[in-house]
Every structure is written in C-alpha cells, then in structure tokens.
Amino acid sequence: MIFLAQDPETLRVDSPVDAADPRFPDYVASLVGAPVERGDAYTVLHNGDETFPAMLAAIDGAKSRISFETYVYKDGQIGDRFVEALAAAAKRGVVVRAVLDPIGSLMKPDNRDRLEQAGAKLSWFNPIRVTTIDVANYRTHRKTLVVDGRVAFTGGMGVADHWLGNAQDQDHWRDTHFKITGPAVRALEASFYENWIESGGRSAPALDPEMPPHATAARSIVLWSNPMSGASNVKLLYLLAISAARQSIDIANPYFVPDHVSIDLFRDAVKRGVRVRVMVAGVRNDTYITRLNSVRLYGALLDAGVAIYEYDRTMMHHKIMIVDGLWSTIGTANFDNRSFSHNEESNVCLCDERFADELTQTFEADITVCQRVTKEGWRRRSIFEKTLEAFASFVQDQV
C-alpha cells in the first residue's frame, strides 16, 4: 500500500512496486497524473562543447517555431550567439517565443532590441514588482528548448559562458544536457506553454500530429511542477524512485539538501540492501549557503549508510538519478526545497536499461575525480564552519 501525507514541509512515500517491475512506469504515471510515452530517443550531451553546437544547429535549422525557456541567460560569447541564432530564425519567418526568468537572467538592451526587431517574442516570468512581492520567491528553473515540435533539449545547462568548454578548469562548469526526439517532445513543449501563457503570451501552436515513436525500449514520463499547486510531482517522483529501489541508487545533484523524510527513505533503502551513492558539488560551488546546509546534513546521511562524493575539479551542475540500472531521472530539479517547493521545474523519468547504463558510465567517470566524504573528516570541521552551518540552517527551506 502507498502512504502519502502532504504537509507544508514533507511528502512521505512508500512504494509497493519495485523499480524493476514492468508495472512501475504505469504506477508512477498514475500518481503524478502524466502519461507514459513509448519510443523516445535520448542523446546524452556533456558540457558546452557537445551541448551548445547541438542546440544552435537545431535553432539554425528551424522551419516553423522555436520554444525556449531558461532560468539562466547571461550576455557574453554564448549568450550573444544564441541571440544571433534566434534573431536569424525570426527573420526567416520562424515563430520564436522565449521565456526568461528575471532573477537568473540578465540581457542587455541591445540584445533585447535585436530579438524584438527581428520579430521574436520575449517574455519575462514573474517580474519583480511591488504588487507581486508576495510571490517573488517563485521562479522558473526550467531549461527547455523545443524546435518545430520535433526535437527538445533539457537538463542542467543555462546559457552563460561558464558552461562553455569541457569542464577543463574551475571557470568552466561540469554539466549534462539531453536531446530528445519522439512523443515526449510534445509534453516538454507543453511545459513551456504553461509558463509562456502565465508570462503574458497570447498564442500557442495548433496541435501537431502525434510524433511517431522510435524503435527504442524507452518508456518515458514527462512531468513538471508548479509551486502554486501546493504539491510537487517532482519531489514525489524522487521519493517514489528511492522507495522502489532494490539494488542501487546513484544521484548526481549539485544542491543536495534532503529533508528528514528523504534521509529516512535513504536509511530504509540501505537497510534493505540498496547501495546508495550521492555526488554533490564540492568546494567549487556557486551557492555557499546551499553548500553549508548540505555539509551540515552529511552526518545523518553517512550514519544512514549513504556514500557521499564531492566533485571539486569545477562546479558540477547536472541533475541525474539512476535506480537499479533501469530507471533514470533527468531534468532541471535540484534535490532541495527550493526546487521542490518554490521553483517551476521539469523532469523526465524513463525506464530504459540502455540509457541507464550510459548514465551510469557518466557517473562512474565523474566519481573518479571526486573526493569521498568520510565520517571522520566530516567530524573534523572547525567550530567556525559548524557555526556558519547552524546559521545557514535557518534558511534551509529557501535553498
């Protein structure tokens, strides 16, 4: 029997269906209210060297429409290249719609003018105004590009120069993005139009013919969360997968601040023989308060039997979970209360052994450059560090 209890802080879940059970995708779909799509194809894109050329090639080849949403857009080498590509598409008659978050994104007036003069339509999600200050904390953290309703991109990457390159040094981030074709593309574009309409957009495309499935074994579920709904399907997804694990859980997430219910679920998983590994951003971290809250919780996780690895070569930013070598979750959500309660997020979960194996290979490669956290090392933190963590705990629900 499943047990769900939603309150302002926690969501408790116990899954009676194993992740390897053929019924698990349908079981998850019934709980999150999203259909199971069959026959999608996924391409893993590592870092800016693989991701940006693929995204820009799709934009340059667009025939009818481009739907683009991101939390982070920064002017610079790659930001200017995206503006150039989007403006060129609009000039040749492609309908270009873009939603940016005003907290995470900064665009110089020249680039705004260039897009608008080319005919592109640009909207800002939840602008900060005196009349909207009560909901200013709600942001769109989604990162979606859909071209012609036929190909989609999502994952951890925004548009900024620190994503360029191949994570070769501390100035270039480690991240993973995904190219998707098949029936799931329609659902990802639907998540874009939810925020496009909320941001003042007045038009949406006509319903496209259903995308034909590829000859793949993938069964996919696309879901998105909206903080106004009062419950997070993305959090429910994570907790269901943890509860359903019987062999292994591998999580790579930069901002990992689990609540006590999540820690309990990890502890229960270890007790039933599940190997749990969590990879987090280490000292190379762009959000110090989040790191303080994460480190503060290491002790409880280590006591629960969770193996923790810190990626210190540069900022690690991708969001991946692999369960039992079969069930994978990719997308934009961090494992923290901000993503679960305050942000608009979109994730894709899929049952596909081949894809899970590819993600596992990525995880294993990244773990070779990580430092494993030990209980002894964690206990040796200075009084100063522990004091900072104690103060940071007061804003744990905001990070």
C-alpha positions as semicolon CSV with decimal commas, in nm:
position;residue;x (nm);y (nm);z (nm)
1;M;0,000;0,000;0,000
2;I;0,120;0,353;-0,074
3;F;0,115;0,611;0,202
4;L;0,110;0,979;0,110
5;A;0,089;1,265;0,356
6;Q;0,130;1,618;0,223
7;D;0,205;1,897;0,467
8;P;0,394;2,227;0,422
9;E;0,731;2,057;0,477
10;T;0,729;1,694;0,377
11;L;0,585;1,430;0,150
12;R;0,603;1,070;0,277
13;V;0,603;0,783;0,030
14;D;0,632;0,405;0,046
15;S;0,619;0,234;-0,293
16;P;0,482;-0,121;-0,306
17;V;0,613;-0,164;-0,664
18;D;0,983;-0,228;-0,731
19;A;1,166;-0,010;-0,983
20;A;1,244;-0,319;-1,193
21;D;0,879;-0,425;-1,203
22;P;0,740;-0,377;-1,557
23;R;0,438;-0,207;-1,397
24;F;0,646;0,066;-1,230
25;P;0,623;0,330;-1,509
26;D;0,244;0,295;-1,520
27;Y;0,231;0,306;-1,141
28;V;0,432;0,630;-1,129
29;A;0,226;0,778;-1,412
30;S;-0,096;0,712;-1,224
31;L;0,034;0,901;-0,920
32;V;0,181;1,204;-1,097
33;G;-0,100;1,237;-1,349
34;A;0,119;1,216;-1,660
35;P;0,105;0,959;-1,939
36;V;0,371;0,702;-2,021
37;E;0,523;0,781;-2,361
38;R;0,679;0,497;-2,560
39;G;0,956;0,505;-2,818
40;D;1,153;0,820;-2,733
41;A;1,518;0,854;-2,828
42;Y;1,769;1,026;-2,599
43;T;2,116;1,164;-2,670
44;V;2,344;1,249;-2,376
45;L;2,533;1,577;-2,426
46;H;2,828;1,651;-2,199
47;N;2,927;2,009;-2,119
48;G;2,916;2,307;-2,351
49;D;3,135;2,154;-2,622
50;E;2,865;1,898;-2,704
51;T;2,550;2,080;-2,592
52;F;2,568;2,427;-2,742
53;P;2,654;2,319;-3,101
54;A;2,362;2,074;-3,096
55;M;2,117;2,335;-2,966
56;L;2,235;2,603;-3,207
57;A;2,221;2,362;-3,501
58;A;1,857;2,288;-3,415
59;I;1,778;2,661;-3,396
60;D;1,960;2,730;-3,724
61;G;1,759;2,453;-3,891
62;A;1,419;2,555;-3,751
63;K;1,136;2,572;-4,006
64;S;0,824;2,675;-3,814
65;R;0,868;2,756;-3,442
66;I;1,111;2,771;-3,151
67;S;1,005;2,749;-2,787
68;F;1,286;2,848;-2,550
69;E;1,278;2,882;-2,171
70;T;1,567;2,917;-1,930
71;Y;1,644;3,029;-1,579
72;V;1,998;3,147;-1,662
73;Y;2,081;3,364;-1,961
74;K;2,391;3,583;-1,946
75;D;2,529;3,811;-2,214
76;G;2,867;3,701;-2,339
77;Q;3,016;3,481;-2,608
78;I;2,749;3,209;-2,599
79;G;2,466;3,442;-2,497
80;D;2,531;3,662;-2,799
81;R;2,546;3,355;-3,022
82;F;2,200;3,243;-2,904
83;V;2,056;3,590;-2,965
84;E;2,209;3,587;-3,313
85;A;2,062;3,245;-3,393
86;L;1,716;3,325;-3,252
87;A;1,702;3,661;-3,433
88;A;1,806;3,500;-3,762
89;A;1,535;3,237;-3,722
90;A;1,271;3,503;-3,656
91;K;1,381;3,700;-3,962
92;R;1,330;3,399;-4,188
93;G;0,973;3,356;-4,060
94;V;1,014;3,112;-3,773
95;V;0,787;3,192;-3,477
96;V;1,031;3,244;-3,189
97;R;0,897;3,251;-2,834
98;A;1,126;3,284;-2,532
99;V;1,061;3,293;-2,158
100;L;1,340;3,409;-1,927
101;D;1,349;3,440;-1,550
102;P;1,440;3,795;-1,441
103;I;1,627;3,673;-1,132
104;G;1,853;3,428;-1,311
105;S;1,884;3,612;-1,642
106;L;2,034;3,940;-1,748
107;M;2,005;4,058;-2,107
108;K;2,148;4,387;-2,227
109;P;1,903;4,622;-2,402
110;D;2,083;4,581;-2,735
111;N;2,013;4,208;-2,738
112;R;1,650;4,258;-2,633
113;D;1,605;4,510;-2,914
114;R;1,772;4,278;-3,162
115;L;1,532;3,996;-3,081
116;E;1,222;4,212;-3,081
117;Q;1,314;4,394;-3,403
118;A;1,365;4,057;-3,571
119;G;1,013;3,957;-3,467
120;A;1,095;3,724;-3,177
121;K;0,859;3,733;-2,880
122;L;1,031;3,763;-2,541
123;S;0,853;3,731;-2,206
124;W;0,983;3,755;-1,850
125;F;0,849;3,510;-1,594
126;N;0,706;3,666;-1,277
127;P;0,877;4,007;-1,295
128;I;0,955;4,164;-0,959
129;R;0,705;4,439;-0,884
130;V;0,561;4,593;-0,567
131;T;0,227;4,432;-0,646
132;T;0,381;4,084;-0,684
133;I;0,629;4,088;-0,398
134;D;0,433;3,814;-0,217
135;V;0,513;3,566;-0,496
136;A;0,860;3,697;-0,586
137;N;1,016;3,380;-0,447
138;Y;0,855;3,166;-0,718
139;R;1,090;3,131;-1,014
140;T;1,104;2,926;-1,332
141;H;1,407;2,699;-1,314
142;R;1,308;2,508;-1,628
143;K;1,555;2,481;-1,915
144;T;1,370;2,384;-2,230
145;L;1,435;2,427;-2,599
146;V;1,186;2,275;-2,845
147;V;1,227;2,322;-3,220
148;D;0,945;2,263;-3,467
149;G;0,772;2,040;-3,213
150;R;1,011;1,763;-3,319
151;V;1,327;1,789;-3,108
152;A;1,371;1,901;-2,747
153;F;1,663;1,978;-2,518
154;T;1,659;1,983;-2,140
155;G;1,893;1,926;-1,848
156;G;2,114;2,130;-1,622
157;M;2,254;2,390;-1,859
158;G;2,152;2,751;-1,898
159;V;2,312;2,996;-2,139
160;A;2,626;3,155;-1,997
161;D;2,997;3,146;-2,072
162;H;3,086;2,933;-1,768
163;W;2,913;2,643;-1,948
164;L;3,143;2,671;-2,247
165;G;3,423;2,421;-2,296
166;N;3,458;2,076;-2,146
167;A;3,484;2,132;-1,769
168;Q;3,856;2,170;-1,820
169;D;3,915;2,408;-1,529
170;Q;3,736;2,582;-1,243
171;D;3,598;2,852;-1,475
172;H;3,411;2,600;-1,692
173;W;3,130;2,401;-1,532
174;R;3,066;2,028;-1,550
175;D;2,711;1,965;-1,671
176;T;2,497;1,730;-1,876
177;H;2,214;1,809;-2,114
178;F;1,986;1,584;-2,320
179;K;1,848;1,585;-2,673
180;I;1,511;1,415;-2,703
181;T;1,307;1,311;-3,005
182;G;0,980;1,122;-3,005
183;P;0,641;1,152;-2,832
184;A;0,786;1,310;-2,512
185;V;0,875;1,628;-2,703
186;R;0,511;1,736;-2,704
187;A;0,491;1,718;-2,323
188;L;0,810;1,922;-2,280
189;E;0,675;2,189;-2,512
190;A;0,350;2,188;-2,312
191;S;0,550;2,278;-2,000
192;F;0,693;2,573;-2,192
193;Y;0,349;2,696;-2,296
194;E;0,226;2,681;-1,938
195;N;0,481;2,948;-1,846
196;W;0,451;3,130;-2,178
197;I;0,081;3,190;-2,110
198;E;0,146;3,277;-1,744
199;S;0,401;3,533;-1,862
200;G;0,153;3,710;-2,088
201;G;0,189;3,516;-2,411
202;R;-0,136;3,500;-2,604
203;S;-0,078;3,237;-2,867
204;A;0,007;2,870;-2,877
205;P;0,060;2,647;-3,179
206;A;-0,203;2,430;-3,335
207;L;-0,196;2,068;-3,221
208;D;0,073;1,885;-3,416
209;P;0,029;1,533;-3,542
210;E;0,147;1,288;-3,280
211;M;0,518;1,218;-3,306
212;P;0,586;0,865;-3,429
213;P;0,776;0,650;-3,179
214;H;1,130;0,533;-3,241
215;A;1,224;0,168;-3,225
216;T;1,351;0,204;-2,869
217;A;1,258;0,031;-2,547
218;A;1,223;0,361;-2,361
219;R;0,910;0,433;-2,162
220;S;0,913;0,798;-2,056
221;I;0,716;1,022;-1,824
222;V;0,748;1,400;-1,855
223;L;0,631;1,594;-1,555
224;W;0,661;1,946;-1,430
225;S;0,593;2,113;-1,100
226;N;0,423;2,440;-1,022
227;P;0,460;2,578;-0,667
228;M;0,112;2,726;-0,683
229;S;-0,034;2,373;-0,698
230;G;0,063;2,302;-0,335
231;A;0,240;1,972;-0,405
232;S;0,548;1,877;-0,606
233;N;0,520;1,596;-0,855
234;V;0,897;1,620;-0,899
235;K;0,955;1,553;-0,529
236;L;0,702;1,270;-0,538
237;L;0,889;1,124;-0,833
238;Y;1,222;1,126;-0,650
239;L;1,078;0,973;-0,335
240;L;0,888;0,702;-0,524
241;A;1,206;0,600;-0,704
242;I;1,405;0,584;-0,380
243;S;1,131;0,375;-0,219
244;A;1,118;0,144;-0,520
245;A;1,494;0,077;-0,534
246;R;1,610;-0,276;-0,456
247;Q;1,972;-0,276;-0,577
248;S;2,127;0,068;-0,629
249;I;2,063;0,442;-0,623
250;D;2,311;0,682;-0,786
251;I;2,237;1,054;-0,759
252;A;2,440;1,339;-0,906
253;N;2,299;1,672;-0,794
254;P;2,484;1,996;-0,714
255;Y;2,249;2,124;-0,446
256;F;2,163;1,830;-0,224
257;V;1,969;1,932;0,089
258;P;1,738;1,640;0,179
259;D;1,472;1,681;0,445
260;H;1,438;1,428;0,726
261;V;1,183;1,222;0,534
262;S;1,424;1,182;0,244
263;I;1,703;1,083;0,482
264;D;1,472;0,824;0,638
265;L;1,398;0,683;0,293
266;F;1,771;0,656;0,217
267;R;1,823;0,481;0,551
268;D;1,543;0,235;0,473
269;A;1,691;0,170;0,128
270;V;2,033;0,086;0,274
271;K;1,871;-0,146;0,530
272;R;1,709;-0,349;0,253
273;G;2,047;-0,387;0,080
274;V;2,045;-0,094;-0,165
275;R;2,380;0,070;-0,243
276;V;2,326;0,448;-0,226
277;R;2,581;0,690;-0,372
278;V;2,534;1,067;-0,388
279;M;2,762;1,301;-0,584
280;V;2,743;1,671;-0,494
281;A;2,920;1,992;-0,586
282;G;3,217;2,036;-0,354
283;V;3,422;2,341;-0,265
284;R;3,385;2,475;-0,621
285;N;3,030;2,585;-0,556
286;D;2,838;2,890;-0,672
287;T;2,590;2,884;-0,380
288;Y;2,774;2,886;-0,049
289;I;2,464;2,884;0,173
290;T;2,332;2,574;-0,002
291;R;2,666;2,401;0,042
292;L;2,666;2,484;0,415
293;N;2,324;2,323;0,452
294;S;2,433;2,022;0,250
295;V;2,751;1,965;0,452
296;R;2,558;2,005;0,776
297;L;2,346;1,702;0,680
298;Y;2,635;1,477;0,579
299;G;2,650;1,321;0,924
300;A;2,292;1,194;0,913
301;L;2,342;1,060;0,561
302;L;2,670;0,888;0,648
303;D;2,508;0,733;0,956
304;A;2,230;0,607;0,728
305;G;2,490;0,430;0,512
306;V;2,490;0,672;0,216
307;A;2,822;0,713;0,034
308;I;2,889;1,083;-0,042
309;Y;3,130;1,212;-0,306
310;E;3,227;1,576;-0,364
311;Y;3,314;1,690;-0,716
312;D;3,586;1,951;-0,664
313;R;3,751;1,993;-1,006
314;T;3,499;2,262;-1,101
315;M;3,134;2,338;-1,034
316;M;2,929;2,022;-1,101
317;H;2,575;2,113;-1,204
318;H;2,388;1,820;-1,362
319;K;2,083;1,656;-1,205
320;I;2,070;1,279;-1,258
321;M;1,933;0,980;-1,071
322;I;1,972;0,612;-1,173
323;V;1,787;0,338;-0,985
324;D;1,857;-0,036;-1,018
325;G;2,033;0,012;-1,352
326;L;1,697;0,063;-1,524
327;W;1,506;0,370;-1,402
328;S;1,652;0,715;-1,469
329;T;1,553;1,070;-1,387
330;I;1,695;1,370;-1,572
331;G;1,598;1,736;-1,592
332;T;1,620;2,062;-1,404
333;A;1,524;1,991;-1,043
334;N;1,777;2,001;-0,762
335;F;1,732;1,782;-0,455
336;D;1,637;2,067;-0,225
337;N;1,332;2,252;-0,100
338;R;1,376;2,539;-0,345
339;S;1,325;2,307;-0,640
340;F;1,054;2,107;-0,465
341;S;0,852;2,400;-0,325
342;H;0,946;2,731;-0,488
343;N;1,060;2,671;-0,846
344;E;0,890;2,574;-1,168
345;E;1,080;2,259;-1,272
346;S;1,055;1,995;-1,544
347;N;1,195;1,644;-1,528
348;V;1,186;1,337;-1,748
349;C;1,193;0,990;-1,596
350;L;1,234;0,685;-1,810
351;C;1,261;0,310;-1,796
352;D;1,537;0,210;-2,037
353;E;1,829;-0,017;-1,948
354;R;2,050;0,115;-2,230
355;F;2,005;0,476;-2,127
356;A;2,055;0,394;-1,758
357;D;2,378;0,217;-1,847
358;E;2,503;0,524;-2,035
359;L;2,421;0,749;-1,740
360;T;2,593;0,505;-1,505
361;Q;2,908;0,522;-1,717
362;T;2,893;0,901;-1,689
363;F;2,850;0,875;-1,312
364;E;3,144;0,634;-1,280
365;A;3,369;0,861;-1,488
366;D;3,281;1,164;-1,274
367;I;3,331;0,978;-0,948
368;T;3,698;0,915;-1,035
369;V;3,771;1,286;-0,984
370;C;3,565;1,316;-0,664
371;Q;3,669;1,310;-0,302
372;R;3,476;1,065;-0,087
373;V;3,344;1,218;0,235
374;T;3,431;1,020;0,546
375;K;3,265;1,043;0,884
376;E;3,600;1,122;1,045
377;G;3,671;1,403;0,801
378;W;3,321;1,544;0,845
379;R;3,357;1,544;1,223
380;R;3,684;1,741;1,199
381;R;3,508;2,050;1,069
382;S;3,612;2,363;1,255
383;I;3,394;2,539;1,511
384;F;3,372;2,829;1,266
385;E;3,238;2,602;0,990
386;K;2,984;2,444;1,223
387;T;2,869;2,788;1,336
388;L;2,816;2,901;0,978
389;E;2,620;2,583;0,909
390;A;2,399;2,648;1,211
391;F;2,315;2,997;1,085
392;A;2,258;2,862;0,732
393;S;2,006;2,613;0,869
394;F;1,763;2,897;0,934
395;V;1,718;2,941;0,560
396;Q;1,725;2,573;0,463
397;D;1,372;2,592;0,324
398;Q;1,480;2,869;0,086
399;V;1,777;2,689;-0,069
